[in-house]
């Protein structure tokens, strides 16, 4: 059984092409795309009011970082991954799994599945 089947994933990514790639990979893995946001304001509104099972947060959103979104998800007990090209040196306020860019579908699958182990 696919551990990701039916899981609703919220994607926050400010680069349009990267977001499209990530969205496609999430769906290929059997998950459902719960929503997407490309900036802090959109992401905060969605994170505060919508229902979803997990999120993938791009660490840097233009002139902002995704820490406020991460804080909301932590308060709501919604698991999430931080996506970054900075690797282990990235600021990780809640010590969650880091999803390194560039993305590989196997890495996304493993990281998302680890949220429910």
Buried (B, 14 or more C-beta within 10 A) or exposed (E): EEBBEEBBBBBBBBBEEBBEBBBEBBEEBBBBBBBBBBEBEBBBEBBEEEEBBBBBBBBBBEEBBBBBBBBBBBEEEBBBBBBBEBEEEBEBEEEBBBBBBEBEBEBBBEBBBEBEE
